[in-house]
Amino acid sequence: MSRIVLRSWSPGLQKISLVHVLREEAGLSLTAAKESVDDLLAGKVVTVDIPEERKPLTVAEQIRSLGVICDIIGP
């Protein structure tokens, strides 16, 4: 399992799309995904587990395209 660390965000962050990606790619519930995005907006660092069947690099690229500064930890 890999992890993506959401460190910060850029102006123009696509909040709703980020919630959608976190739900689909990390398997988070709507509530957990929304809380993660709200924490990120509040300046907290958020770590999200990505299941093995997902490609963490592809997921990280999706997240970055939405305005998030993130890193991949793990394989």
C-alpha positions as CSV (number, residue, x, y, z in Angstrom):
1,M,0.0,0.0,0.0
2,S,1.2,3.5,-0.8
3,R,0.4,6.7,0.8
4,I,-0.1,10.2,-0.6
5,V,0.7,13.1,1.6
6,L,-1.3,16.2,0.8
7,R,1.0,19.0,2.1
8,S,-0.6,22.2,0.9
9,W,-2.8,23.7,-1.8
10,S,-2.7,26.3,-4.5
11,P,-5.2,29.1,-5.2
12,G,-7.9,27.7,-7.5
13,L,-8.1,24.4,-5.7
14,Q,-10.9,22.3,-7.1
15,K,-12.4,21.2,-3.8
16,I,-15.4,19.2,-5.0
17,S,-13.2,17.4,-7.6
18,L,-10.7,16.5,-4.9
19,V,-13.4,15.1,-2.7
20,H,-14.5,13.0,-5.7
21,V,-11.0,11.7,-6.4
22,L,-10.4,10.8,-2.8
23,R,-13.6,8.8,-2.7
24,E,-12.9,6.9,-5.9
25,E,-9.1,6.4,-5.6
26,A,-8.6,6.0,-1.8
27,G,-12.0,4.5,-1.0
28,L,-12.9,7.2,1.5
29,S,-16.5,7.8,2.5
30,L,-18.0,11.1,1.5
31,T,-17.7,12.4,5.0
32,A,-14.0,11.3,5.4
33,A,-13.1,12.7,2.0
34,K,-14.7,16.1,2.8
35,E,-13.0,16.2,6.2
36,S,-9.7,15.5,4.6
37,V,-10.1,18.4,2.2
38,D,-11.3,20.7,4.9
39,D,-8.2,19.7,7.0
40,L,-6.0,20.5,4.0
41,L,-7.7,23.9,3.6
42,A,-7.1,24.6,7.3
43,G,-3.4,24.1,6.8
44,K,-3.1,20.5,8.1
45,V,-1.0,17.9,6.4
46,V,-3.3,15.0,5.3
47,T,-2.1,11.4,4.6
48,V,-4.3,9.2,2.4
49,D,-3.8,5.5,1.9
50,I,-4.0,4.3,-1.7
51,P,-4.9,0.6,-2.2
52,E,-2.4,-1.6,-4.0
53,E,-4.6,-2.0,-7.1
54,R,-4.5,1.7,-7.7
55,K,-1.4,3.4,-9.2
56,P,-0.2,6.0,-6.7
57,L,1.7,8.0,-9.4
58,T,-1.5,8.3,-11.5
59,V,-3.5,9.3,-8.4
60,A,-0.9,11.8,-7.3
61,E,-1.0,13.4,-10.8
62,Q,-4.8,13.6,-10.6
63,I,-4.6,15.3,-7.2
64,R,-1.8,17.7,-8.4
65,S,-3.9,18.7,-11.4
66,L,-6.6,19.9,-9.0
67,G,-4.2,22.3,-7.1
68,V,-2.7,20.2,-4.4
69,I,0.9,19.9,-3.5
70,C,1.5,16.3,-2.6
71,D,4.2,13.5,-2.3
72,I,4.0,9.7,-2.6
73,I,5.3,7.6,0.3
74,G,5.8,3.8,-0.3
75,P,6.2,1.6,-3.3
